[in-house]
């Protein structure tokens, strides 16, 4: 399957990496980005591995990265669409604005 990152997901990944850099921890930022991109790459072979998100009719799935972060994605035809990288410490209702029902 083809992996497609939305502009929103790319912004999330970049913002998270920048937040790690603000703490002067380039190594942590680099490792996080590598883990996230590695997990997304594996979705090409196993697109249904992520947990379904409740209340979303099974359209959205999530993979956890480093305890506090989730890769939100959906499978559309022969594509895996990466929708967002979500910081689970944020208000869950904020995520609903990103994910139409």
C-alpha positions as CSV (number, residue, x, y, z in Angstrom):
1,X,0.0,0.0,0.0
2,X,1.0,3.6,-0.6
3,X,1.6,5.8,2.4
4,X,0.3,9.4,2.1
5,X,1.1,12.0,4.8
6,X,-1.4,14.8,5.0
7,X,-0.1,18.3,5.4
8,X,-1.6,18.4,8.9
9,X,0.3,15.2,9.9
10,X,3.5,16.6,8.6
11,X,3.0,19.8,10.6
12,X,2.3,17.8,13.7
13,X,5.5,15.7,13.3
14,X,7.5,18.8,12.7
15,X,6.0,20.7,15.6
16,X,6.7,17.7,18.0
17,X,10.3,17.5,16.7
18,X,10.7,21.3,17.3
19,X,9.3,21.0,20.8
20,X,12.0,18.3,21.6
21,X,14.6,20.7,20.1
22,X,13.5,23.5,22.4
23,X,14.6,21.3,25.3
24,X,18.0,21.2,23.6
25,X,17.6,17.4,23.1
26,X,18.3,16.8,19.4
27,X,18.9,13.1,20.1
28,X,15.4,12.7,21.5
29,X,13.9,14.6,18.6
30,X,15.7,12.5,16.0
31,X,14.8,9.2,17.8
32,X,11.1,10.2,18.0
33,X,10.9,11.2,14.3
34,X,12.6,7.9,13.4
35,X,10.3,5.8,15.5
36,X,7.2,7.5,14.1
37,X,8.3,7.3,10.4
38,X,9.4,3.6,10.9
39,X,6.0,2.7,12.3
40,X,4.2,4.5,9.5
41,X,6.4,2.7,6.9
42,X,5.4,-0.6,8.4
43,X,1.7,0.3,7.7
44,X,2.4,-0.3,4.0
45,X,2.5,-4.1,4.7
46,X,0.1,-4.3,7.7
47,X,-2.4,-1.4,7.4
48,X,-4.9,-2.8,9.8
49,X,-2.6,-3.3,12.7
50,X,-3.7,-0.1,14.5
51,X,-6.5,0.1,17.0
52,X,-9.8,1.4,15.8
53,X,-10.8,4.8,17.2
54,X,-14.1,4.6,19.1
55,X,-17.0,6.5,17.7
56,X,-15.5,6.8,14.2
57,X,-17.2,3.8,12.5
58,X,-13.9,2.0,12.2
59,X,-12.6,4.5,9.6
60,X,-9.8,5.8,11.8
61,X,-7.0,3.8,13.4
62,X,-4.2,4.7,15.8
63,X,-0.7,3.4,16.6
64,X,1.1,4.4,19.8
65,X,4.6,5.9,19.7
66,X,6.5,6.5,22.9
67,X,3.6,6.2,25.3
68,X,2.2,9.7,24.8
69,X,1.8,10.0,21.1
70,X,-0.5,8.3,18.6
71,X,-0.3,8.2,14.8
72,X,-3.9,8.6,13.6
73,X,-4.5,7.2,10.1
74,X,-7.1,5.6,7.9
75,X,-7.0,3.2,5.0
76,X,-8.6,4.5,1.8
77,X,-8.5,2.1,-1.1
78,X,-4.9,1.2,-1.6
79,X,-3.6,4.1,0.4
80,X,-2.8,4.6,4.1
81,X,-3.6,8.2,4.9
82,X,-1.7,9.5,7.9
83,X,-4.0,12.1,9.4
84,X,-2.3,13.3,12.5
85,X,0.3,12.7,15.2
86,X,-1.6,13.2,18.4
87,X,-0.1,14.2,21.8
88,X,-2.3,12.2,24.1
89,X,-1.7,14.6,27.0
90,X,-4.0,17.2,25.2
91,X,-7.7,17.4,25.5
92,X,-9.3,14.5,23.6
93,X,-12.1,16.8,22.3
94,X,-9.5,18.7,20.4
95,X,-8.9,15.6,18.3
96,X,-12.5,15.5,17.2
97,X,-12.0,18.7,15.1
98,X,-9.4,16.8,13.1
99,X,-11.5,13.7,12.5
100,X,-14.8,14.1,10.8
101,X,-17.4,11.4,11.7
